[in-house]
């Protein structure tokens, strides 16, 4: 049976034919991080982040490979010891013979990637890159149109429901009419100006600092564009299903499983 199963490097090559590593931001670290590319793969556990609970789940379900969106080795570690969070995860993967691969900003930038998938979830039509590169082969963020224009207040409720989040941080009038929507899964503060220049009525992203919300105000103090922080995990957790679906079509002999673990370390106190 193993002869019909791919190796980790085969899955990596297929992913990289979609989300080319050169699409990744210069600060990023994508690709094979732990283990062997020659590992025969029968089951892959897909998660947004690598946590001890995700590794536990991989061991319990017999996964030979873990695929994450956020890299465990975002920065080079100065040591690998079991008293360190990252070090213990690396050592555990090595002990269990589990290969770890991460696909991050190269997937953000790919056609049909993280932000375009988020735009689909929010019901947008005519979706294109918010900031495409010169030949439109890749880009960051996404922008599209609502099928039925609505108020910001009603759209906020749609976001909350579709992303299953109890809390949204935003600026703008709830009565503002919304038809053109820009999005960026994860940390998208750097695209606020781009979204305004694209004449978006609202921009949905995450990880916005207090001062970022002032950037959408005009000289009269009114919002030129509504701005919504919907949470990093909440705007990217769909990446797990995106990867599972895409890979299952291309490797039907492999079991691609979305983790049952909520990997975000953030919890909300909602009275």
C-alpha positions in Angstrom: 0.0 0.0 0.0 2.9 2.4 0.8 3.9 2.3 -2.9 0.8 4.2 -3.8 1.3 6.8 -1.1 3.2 10.0 -1.6 6.2 11.2 0.3 6.3 14.4 2.2 8.3 16.1 -0.6 5.6 15.2 -3.1 3.0 17.0 -1.1 5.4 19.9 -0.6 6.0 20.1 -4.3 2.3 20.2 -5.1 1.7 22.9 -2.5 4.5 24.9 -3.9 3.1 24.7 -7.4 0.2 26.6 -6.1 1.8 28.9 -3.5 5.3 29.4 -4.8 7.8 30.0 -2.0 9.0 33.1 -3.8 5.5 34.6 -3.1 6.4 34.6 0.7 7.4 37.9 2.4 11.1 38.4 3.0 10.7 38.0 6.8 8.8 34.7 6.5 10.1 31.2 6.9 8.1 28.6 4.8 8.6 25.0 3.8 9.8 21.8 5.4 10.8 22.6 9.0 11.2 19.3 10.8 11.7 15.8 9.6 12.4 14.1 6.3 11.0 14.9 2.9 11.2 11.2 2.1 8.7 10.3 4.8 5.8 8.2 3.3 2.6 10.0 4.2 -0.7 8.3 4.8 -2.4 10.9 7.0 -1.8 14.7 7.4 -3.1 16.8 10.3 -3.7 20.4 9.2 -3.7 23.2 11.7 -3.3 26.9 11.8 -0.6 26.7 14.5 1.5 24.0 16.0 0.7 23.4 19.7 1.3 20.5 22.1 -2.3 19.5 21.7 -1.9 19.4 17.9 1.1 17.1 18.3 -0.9 14.9 20.7 -3.7 14.7 18.2 -1.3 13.8 15.4 0.2 10.9 17.5 -3.2 9.6 18.5 -4.6 9.6 15.0 -1.4 8.2 13.4 -0.6 11.3 11.3 2.9 11.1 9.7 2.9 14.8 8.7 1.6 18.0 10.2 0.8 21.0 7.9 0.5 24.4 9.5 -0.2 27.8 8.2 1.8 29.7 10.8 5.5 28.5 10.9 6.8 27.1 14.2 10.2 28.2 13.2 9.3 31.8 12.3 12.7 32.9 13.6 15.8 30.7 14.0 15.9 29.3 17.6 19.1 29.9 19.5 18.8 26.5 21.2 16.6 23.4 21.0 15.9 22.2 24.6 12.9 20.5 26.2 12.5 23.4 28.7 11.5 25.7 25.8 8.1 25.8 24.1 9.5 25.6 20.5 12.3 23.3 21.5 10.1 20.7 23.1 7.8 20.7 20.1 10.7 20.1 17.7 12.1 17.3 19.9 8.6 15.7 20.2 8.2 15.7 16.4 11.6 14.1 16.0 10.8 11.4 18.6 7.5 10.6 17.0 8.9 10.8 13.4 6.4 13.4 12.3 7.3 15.7 9.5 6.3 19.4 9.8 5.7 21.7 6.8 4.5 25.3 6.9 2.8 27.3 4.2 2.3 30.9 5.3 2.5 34.2 3.4 3.1 32.4 0.1 -0.4 31.0 0.6 -1.7 34.4 1.6 -0.4 35.7 -1.7 -1.6 32.8 -4.0 -4.7 32.9 -6.2 -7.5 31.3 -4.2 -5.4 31.6 -1.0 -6.2 32.8 2.5 -7.7 36.3 1.8 -9.6 35.2 -1.3 -11.1 32.3 0.7 -12.1 34.8 3.4 -13.8 37.0 0.9 -15.8 34.0 -0.3 -16.9 33.2 3.2 -18.1 36.8 3.7 -20.2 36.5 0.5 -18.2 38.7 -1.9 -18.5 38.5 -5.7 -16.0 39.6 -8.4 -13.1 38.9 -6.0 -9.6 40.1 -7.0 -6.4 40.9 -5.2 -6.4 44.0 -3.2 -2.8 44.6 -3.9 -1.7 42.5 -6.9 1.9 42.2 -8.1 2.8 43.4 -11.5 1.6 40.4 -13.5 -1.3 39.5 -11.2 0.3 36.1 -10.5 0.2 36.8 -6.8 -0.9 39.6 -4.4 -2.0 40.5 -0.9 -5.6 40.9 0.4 -8.7 40.7 -1.6 -11.6 43.0 -2.6 -15.0 42.3 -4.0 -18.7 43.3 -4.0 -21.6 42.3 -1.8 -24.4 40.8 -3.9 -26.8 43.0 -1.9 -25.5 46.3 -0.5 -26.3 46.6 3.2 -25.6 48.8 6.2 -22.3 48.5 8.1 -24.3 47.4 11.2 -25.9 44.5 9.3 -22.6 43.5 7.7 -20.9 43.4 11.1 -23.5 40.9 12.2 -22.8 38.9 9.1 -19.1 38.9 9.9 -19.7 37.9 13.5 -21.9 35.0 12.4 -19.9 33.7 9.5 -16.6 33.9 11.4 -18.1 32.6 14.6 -16.5 35.3 16.8 -18.2 37.0 19.8 -16.3 40.2 19.4 -15.5 42.7 16.6 -13.5 45.9 17.0 -14.5 48.5 14.4 -14.8 52.2 13.6 -17.5 53.7 11.4 -21.2 54.5 11.5 -23.5 51.5 11.6 -25.8 53.2 9.1 -23.0 53.5 6.4 -23.9 51.8 3.2 -21.6 48.9 2.3 -21.1 47.4 -1.1 -17.4 47.2 -1.8 -15.5 45.2 0.8 -11.7 44.6 1.2 -10.3 41.9 3.4 -7.0 40.5 4.5 -6.7 37.4 6.7 -4.5 37.9 9.7 -2.4 41.0 10.2 -3.4 43.4 7.5 -2.8 46.9 8.9 -0.3 47.7 6.2 -3.1 47.5 3.5 -5.4 50.1 5.1 -4.3 52.9 2.7 -4.5 50.5 -0.3 -8.1 49.6 0.7 -9.0 53.3 0.9 -7.5 54.0 -2.5 -9.5 51.0 -3.9 -12.6 52.8 -2.6 -13.6 50.0 -0.3 -16.5 50.9 2.0 -15.1 48.6 4.7 -11.9 46.8 5.3 -11.9 43.6 7.4 -8.6 42.3 8.8 -7.0 41.7 12.3 -4.3 42.7 14.7 -5.0 46.4 14.5 -3.5 48.7 17.1 -5.5 51.5 18.6 -3.8 54.2 16.5 -4.5 52.3 13.2 -8.2 53.2 13.6 -7.3 56.9 13.2 -5.9 56.3 9.8 -9.3 56.0 8.2 -10.5 59.4 9.6 -10.8 62.4 7.3 -9.9 66.0 8.3 -13.4 66.4 9.7 -13.0 63.4 11.9 -15.5 61.3 9.9 -14.6 57.8 8.7 -13.6 57.7 5.0 -13.8 53.9 5.2 -15.1 51.6 8.0 -12.4 49.4 9.6 -13.0 46.1 11.3 -10.7 44.0 13.4 -12.3 40.5 13.4 -9.4 38.6 15.1 -6.3 36.9 13.7 -7.4 33.3 14.4 -11.0 34.1 13.3 -9.9 35.5 9.9 -7.5 32.6 9.1 -8.9 29.5 10.7 -10.7 28.6 7.4 -7.2 28.0 6.1 -7.3 24.5 7.6 -10.4 23.5 5.5 -9.0 25.3 2.5 -5.8 23.2 2.6 -7.6 19.9 3.4 -10.0 20.3 0.4 -7.3 21.4 -2.0 -5.0 18.5 -1.1 -7.6 15.8 -1.0 -8.5 16.5 -4.6 -4.8 15.9 -5.6 -3.9 13.1 -3.2 -7.0 11.0 -2.8 -5.0 8.1 -1.2 -4.0 10.4 1.8 -6.3 11.3 4.7 -6.1 15.1 5.2 -7.7 15.9 8.6 -8.5 19.3 10.0 -7.4 19.5 13.6 -10.1 19.5 16.3 -7.9 21.8 18.4 -8.7 25.5 18.7 -5.1 26.6 18.4 -5.6 30.3 19.3 -4.2 31.1 22.8 -6.7 34.0 23.0 -10.0 33.7 24.8 -12.8 36.2 25.1 -14.7 37.2 28.3 -18.2 37.9 27.1 -20.6 38.8 29.9 
